């Protein structure tokens, strides 16, 4: 059976202040799912509820169709944003301790620790104490501690922070491998580039509420369905004059000495892409024209600002 | 429970591998042995010779105390009734430094008094105690017929021989046995303070380095707190065990090398030796017995004291340990937590004072109350236990223990709630209002 995590109408308040308001979504095995949102939106609360660190006031969390219980905690691997390790312990002892807490026997914990240390080529760290490690090295140890017991559900809060580009690529590779193995992977991050790169779906939480959900391509186009990006050679004034009331110029960038431009244009009314090309072709030389795909960064900013303005 | 145990084991390993643990394991016993040595060598007024009157109204001692003579003590007997005023005022008694009151009930209630004019040093006190006790034991054995050593040890109960100033008889501070109890009680509180602070530091540092979030994703807050308290508690017990061995060994060395041969062979009870009574023979022919050995090895009924010491140690530690853990969990920062340690240290000091107060005024209202209050009972009970419970009072030690056990569990459940609600809160300042909120929150 395919793994599945369902979050159903979860609500949580702290001393009368709503931290989560009726949040629901579903994550399937083999998917990397992003939980996005500005600081204080409720992401950490949601993650703590999934981990059963705190309880929801209303709603529930189901894993593979059953309400999540304490027994299921051993199926979860959790990497919190604020990393913490016992500084005086050795890497080896620490990993075995974490493995055993997550239900591995001593022998299994040792075998798996050795396997991971080999896999990351860091066997020489075995006897090092955590306090002797650099931040990035400690992050790696923490990552191993999270996945050591081969959990079905991985919850990773800012998993790439503190890593150099080589290690970012390494961790990304691992996440892709877990995805292929059918694990459920939840990623909470502010790094929108990594969301574009590895997430399949995402949810955006703002002011305790879910404000958007979908595949990454859906999210990137949700507010830009009728926006196109055109690169052309010619005169900008001629370009602007050729647009009539059926189109709106959103943005322009000069690419070469007042002769080459990149513009984004929104279609208004019943106009389509074909109509746009028709009006432009007579006055400028089009080099490329395609549907505009904003970065997740833009989507994030736009959606959260839009919501804040509405609430104001 | 499995996870609590894993947490406990980790804590235990961390503690016993730390340098401070090793340092304390050796420094603590060394200091105690040094103090013991100094107390026995230089404590009290040096008295070279004591003239003691044994007031034996019933003639129980048969005007005998030991076969030979002791250069340091001379005994005389008086078979009438002697009031304190008579002893202090009448001319004929002025030559005596002290009198020992032997009442008819002494075999039953095991209580006797020694009234002195000037406080003698501990050496002299234990010397007199030793000689009187041995005579009483001798009489007890005679009274019960020849009984084997094993049987005798079964019925042997510690004798409460209290030293009091003849001019201030109600001040019982001279009771050295009570001070031994105070020492045991202080030991409990020393360990509670030291290891309680370790709990606090451990919780605060887990909180500040945020590993607590990883742990809480697998372990319930209650299990985490319990594991921590248990692990550090076992470390405390190991520390105590090391102390016991080192102090025991140190005392043995002192007995063999420093305080030897106070009782010369000529003082042995020849009659009993010739009769071959197994216990007394072994007892009086052992050349190493002396007043130091007597206090440390014979006068304290270690079986009973250690039994209750361990129980009061465990539950006293759980009671205070829960308090330390809760403070660590609710504090917003490590510094914030340190401020709240002061009230607990204050409570511990009040407890120590209560033990001290009990030695001086065992009949006062506060002394009676502090025997039952869980904050103070571990030390007060140890003092009382060493002084001795009379027959009708033994229920009170169990009552006090039950109260402490119940209070420890109540404290653990309150602490668990504060721990659960406070452990993931950061950067705040502890306020009473906030604590009440967390206490109410399920």
Interface residues (C-beta under 8 A of the other chain):
Chain A: X15 X48 X51 X52 X53 X54 X70 X73 X74 X76 X78 X80 X82 X83 X84 X85 X86 X87 X88 X89 X97 X98 X100 X101 X102 X145
Chain B: X3 X6 X10 X14 X17 X206 X209 X210 X211 X212 X213 X214 X215 X216 X217 X218 X219 X220 X424 X437
